[in-house]
Amino acid sequence: MTNPVNRQWLLARRPVGSIVPEDFSYSESTPPEPGENEVLVRSLYFGFDASQRIWLTDHGGYLPAVGVGDPIRTMGIGQVVASRHPGYAEGDLVEGFLTWQDYNIARADGPMPLRVLPRSDDMPMTWHLGVLGVGGLTAYFGVTDVLKVGPGDTVVVSAATGATGSLVAGICKAMGADRVIGIAGGAQKCRWIVEHAGYDEAIDYQSEDIGARLAELCPEGVSAYFDNVGGDMLDTLLLHMAPRGRILICGAMSSGYTDVQLQGPRNYMFICVKMLSVQGILLTFYRDRLQEGVEQMGRWIAEGKLNVAESVVEGFEHAPSLLPTLFTGKSPGKLVLKVADPV
Ligand SMILES: NC(=O)c1ccc[n+]([C@@H]2O[C@H](COP(=O)([O-])OP(=O)(O)OC[C@H]3O[C@@H](n4cnc5c(N)ncnc54)[C@H](OP(=O)(O)O)[C@@H]3O)[C@@H](O)[C@H]2O)c1
């Protein structure tokens, strides 16, 4: 029997500014052999995350930079085809760090070990990349553990159509928040977050004055801000926070993640004079509590408290053209690429 082909998307050069097709090169090889304590995983789905753009910079961010000539790192779902690790068996479906190639060698150590997915799962497999994966669990721990949202809270969420933001309103409501306001780009997306994602109000960052709308909608100030965007939007929110308000720094989409060194907020003295609390989040810090998040999110879905949105594109060849759409506009919810079916 001939060896299967291992299709790969490699980093051809470090992108400058926005990602372009020439930043990637296509290659084929034969699947590698797993060493001791390693597993060979066949890729089924790739999830798209803005942090992938940071990993293509020289600094890499919270994980090492992807080397020029190496396959692009991604969160993904795969199937174990050979295992030399006692925690994984041939045929297991797993979720975790993969790369843009058909066959990946994975280890059980590292910041987020591969998770074995339950067999009798009645949810779509792709949800383990979205609502039960990075975006959903970051939304869960951000709202419940960092912002500690509860009754009396007026919450504002930026990038409210994203894989994370599209779930934050539902979680805030489940925790008893009074009101949740989302910020999104364009009238259609603003309508979507109110009709499908549980938001009470929407602000269109492309056509409205965010400060004026916040003054109108939150005359008492914003008690909690879930920030996915940073930049000027964060500066505006700092002016409209309530005294002792809480801010969660989850992401900085406005930067395009072309560099890890970003300009801080100009209005940062309002953190002082309003006695604000500002805290970041990184899901890897919750690696020992992921199952708690998966179970609670599952319960809220079953109770109809969360609406899950995703768009699944099919075809390995589309990976490079999908990544930049996170920054230029895509459908609401989680963006996933289907690469193969499980056996
Ligand atoms: N810290 C963590 O552990 C962690 C985990 C997950 C995600 N994150 C971060 O959370 C953020 C959102 O990620 P996601 O996966 O939820 O989103 P996503 O599904 O990748 O979608 C991107 C979102 O960003 C918005 N956006 C893009 N450019 C923008 C700009 N210039 N100004 C305002 N909004 C912009 C889009 O909104 P429109 O379509 O309305 O323009 C869209 O909602 C990212 O920064 C990501 O890095 C962090």
Ligand as a Chemical Component Dictionary entry (heavy atoms), coordinates in Angstrom:
data_LIG
# 
_chem_comp.id                   LIG 
_chem_comp.type                 NON-POLYMER 
_chem_comp.pdbx_formal_charge   0 
_chem_comp.three_letter_code    LIG 
# 
loop_
_chem_comp_atom.comp_id 
_chem_comp_atom.atom_id 
_chem_comp_atom.alt_atom_id 
_chem_comp_atom.type_symbol 
_chem_comp_atom.charge 
_chem_comp_atom.model_Cartn_x 
_chem_comp_atom.model_Cartn_y 
_chem_comp_atom.model_Cartn_z 
_chem_comp_atom.pdbx_ordinal 
LIG N1  N1  N 0  -7.361  35.684 25.561 1  
LIG C1  C1  C 0  -7.838  34.530 25.119 2  
LIG O1  O1  O 0  -7.608  33.468 25.720 3  
LIG C2  C2  C 0  -8.667  34.575 23.883 4  
LIG C3  C3  C 0  -9.405  33.466 23.470 5  
LIG C4  C4  C 0  -10.232 33.584 22.340 6  
LIG C5  C5  C 0  -10.266 34.770 21.633 7  
LIG N2  N2  N 1  -9.504  35.815 22.051 8  
LIG C6  C6  C 0  -9.521  37.082 21.340 9  
LIG O2  O2  O 0  -10.853 37.530 21.256 10 
LIG C7  C7  C 0  -10.977 38.361 20.093 11 
LIG C8  C8  C 0  -12.179 37.908 19.295 12 
LIG O3  O3  O 0  -11.925 36.596 18.828 13 
LIG P1  P1  P 0  -13.120 35.704 18.299 14 
LIG O4  O4  O 0  -12.540 34.373 17.978 15 
LIG O5  O5  O -1 -14.256 35.820 19.209 16 
LIG O6  O6  O 0  -13.551 36.490 16.973 17 
LIG P2  P2  P 0  -13.648 35.967 15.467 18 
LIG O7  O7  O 0  -14.662 34.889 15.395 19 
LIG O8  O8  O 0  -12.288 35.714 14.982 20 
LIG O9  O9  O 0  -14.239 37.234 14.717 21 
LIG C9  C9  C 0  -13.507 38.419 14.630 22 
LIG C10 C10 C 0  -14.317 39.506 15.291 23 
LIG O10 O10 O 0  -13.535 40.684 15.384 24 
LIG C11 C11 C 0  -14.294 41.795 14.954 25 
LIG N3  N3  N 0  -13.384 42.784 14.342 26 
LIG C12 C12 C 0  -12.426 42.543 13.417 27 
LIG N4  N4  N 0  -11.744 43.665 13.160 28 
LIG C13 C13 C 0  -12.298 44.635 13.937 29 
LIG C14 C14 C 0  -12.020 46.011 14.126 30 
LIG N5  N5  N 0  -11.029 46.615 13.468 31 
LIG N6  N6  N 0  -12.780 46.706 14.998 32 
LIG C15 C15 C 0  -13.783 46.091 15.671 33 
LIG N7  N7  N 0  -14.089 44.796 15.561 34 
LIG C16 C16 C 0  -13.346 44.070 14.691 35 
LIG C17 C17 C 0  -15.319 41.240 13.974 36 
LIG O11 O11 O 0  -16.458 42.045 14.079 37 
LIG P3  P3  P 0  -17.289 42.605 12.829 38 
LIG O12 O12 O 0  -17.511 41.391 11.930 39 
LIG O13 O13 O 0  -18.512 43.121 13.463 40 
LIG O14 O14 O 0  -16.422 43.654 12.214 41 
LIG C18 C18 C 0  -15.577 39.838 14.529 42 
LIG O15 O15 O 0  -16.615 39.855 15.473 43 
LIG C19 C19 C 0  -9.684  38.230 19.319 44 
LIG O16 O16 O 0  -8.904  39.373 19.586 45 
LIG C20 C20 C 0  -9.045  37.003 19.903 46 
LIG O17 O17 O 0  -7.640  37.058 19.830 47 
LIG C21 C21 C 0  -8.710  35.732 23.141 48 
# 
loop_
_chem_comp_bond.comp_id 
_chem_comp_bond.atom_id_1 
_chem_comp_bond.atom_id_2 
_chem_comp_bond.value_order 
_chem_comp_bond.pdbx_ordinal 
LIG N1  C1  SING 1  
LIG C1  O1  DOUB 2  
LIG C1  C2  SING 3  
LIG C2  C3  SING 4  
LIG C2  C21 DOUB 5  
LIG C3  C4  DOUB 6  
LIG C4  C5  SING 7  
LIG C5  N2  DOUB 8  
LIG N2  C6  SING 9  
LIG N2  C21 SING 10 
LIG C6  O2  SING 11 
LIG C6  C20 SING 12 
LIG O2  C7  SING 13 
LIG C7  C8  SING 14 
LIG C7  C19 SING 15 
LIG C8  O3  SING 16 
LIG O3  P1  SING 17 
LIG P1  O4  DOUB 18 
LIG P1  O5  SING 19 
LIG P1  O6  SING 20 
LIG O6  P2  SING 21 
LIG P2  O7  DOUB 22 
LIG P2  O8  SING 23 
LIG P2  O9  SING 24 
LIG O9  C9  SING 25 
LIG C9  C10 SING 26 
LIG C10 O10 SING 27 
LIG C10 C18 SING 28 
LIG O10 C11 SING 29 
LIG C11 N3  SING 30 
LIG C11 C17 SING 31 
LIG N3  C12 SING 32 
LIG N3  C16 SING 33 
LIG C12 N4  DOUB 34 
LIG N4  C13 SING 35 
LIG C13 C14 SING 36 
LIG C13 C16 DOUB 37 
LIG C14 N5  SING 38 
LIG C14 N6  DOUB 39 
LIG N6  C15 SING 40 
LIG C15 N7  DOUB 41 
LIG N7  C16 SING 42 
LIG C17 O11 SING 43 
LIG C17 C18 SING 44 
LIG O11 P3  SING 45 
LIG P3  O12 DOUB 46 
LIG P3  O13 SING 47 
LIG P3  O14 SING 48 
LIG C18 O15 SING 49 
LIG C19 O16 SING 50 
LIG C19 C20 SING 51 
LIG C20 O17 SING 52 
# 
